[in-house]
Structures are given as C-alpha cells and as structure tokens.
Amino acid sequence: MRTVYKRKTESLDHIIPLTQNFSIEHAIDYKIIVEAIKRLSPAKQEAIILFEISGFSIQEIADIQSTNINTVKTRLARGREELKELLTAPKEKTSHGKF
C-alpha cells in the first residue's frame, strides 16, 4: 500500500516579493493572480509554482511530486487553463445590476 504524505501548505504571498518600486497596479494584479492560484488543486498549484515561478524542469517536478512526467504535463496544462478561465472571467454583478 502506498504511503500518503501530507504536504505542508504555506502562504503564496512570498512568490513575488514586493519591492519599493512595485506600483499599486502591480500589487492589484499580483493579488488577483495569487488568489487565482490558490483556487487550483494543491497538485496543480505546486506544479505551476515550481515550473513557472521557480524554474524547475518537468522532470524535477515529477521527482518532487513522486509522479511521472506526463502527469506533471497534464497538471501544468490543466492548471494554466483553469488560471486562464479564472483570470478572464467577467466580474459578477450585484443583485441590483451594479458593480
């Protein structure tokens, strides 16, 4: 029987460190992106962060996640698609039809 390990979860706020020349527009975009990443499954979050932000190879991610390369490729593709949908979805209106 395969042993299941719980991954330690941590805040995503450290992914893109804020600097003094980090504008309010960038901060808003950053917050929106982080919130979208948080809505992905933990496996997709990890794959996206390791590949897109930390620069790990697909093989390295497969080793970290104890899975095969094709699973990592699928997680990346599906994670990107979910992020695209989350980030391009129209804003919901209030019950009165106003934003």
N, C-alpha and C positions, 0 to 999 in steps of 0.2 A: 504494500500500500504506500502511496506517495505521501510524503510528509508535507504538510501545508505550513508555510511560514507567513506570518503576518508582516507586511511591510510597514515600517514606521512612516507615518504621514507627517508632513511638515508644511509650513506655510509656503505659498508660492510667491510671496512678496519679495523675496531675495533674488528672484530670477534676473530682473533688470534693475540693477542698483540705481537709485535716484542720485543725481549729481546736481551741483549748483546751477548748471545751465540746462536743466531739464525743465522745459516750459510746462505751463498748466495744460496746454493742448496735448502734449506728450503724456502727461500724468493721467489725463482722462482716457486717452487711447490705451495706455498701459493697464489701467484698472479694468477697462472693458475686456481686453484680451485675457487678463488673468482670471476674471470672472468666467469667461467662456471656457478656458482650460479647466477650471475647477468643475465644470459641468460634465466633462468627459469621464469615462470609467477610469479607475486608477491605473490599469494597464496601458490605456491609450495616453493618459496624462504623462506617465513615465516615459513612454516611447517618444512622444512629441518633444518633451523637455530634453531628454538625453540626445535626440538626434538634431532637432532644430536649434536648440539653445546651447547645449553643452558640446555639441560637435562629435559625439560618439558615432562610430560606424554601426551599420546594421548588425554586423557580426558581434561587435562588442555588446550591443543592446540585447541580442539573443542570449549571449552568455550571462549577462546581468539578470535577465528575466527568466533564465533557465527554460528557454523555449527555442524553436527553430527559426531560421531566417525568414521563411515565408510567413510565419505568424507575426513577426515584427513588421514586415512589409504591409501586411493586412491591417495591423493596428495603426500604422502611420497613415495609410490611405484613408481608412475609415475615420480616424481622428481628424485629419485635415478636412475631410468632407463635412463632418459634424461642426468643426470650427467655422467653416465657410458658411454653413447654414445659420449658426448662432450669430455670427458677426454681420450677416447681411439681412437677417430677418427684420421686417418692418417693426417699428416701435408700436406697442399696444396702446390703444386709446383708452381713456377713462370711460365710465358709464355715460357721461354726458357728451361724448364725441370730441372732447378737447384733450390736448396732451397735458 
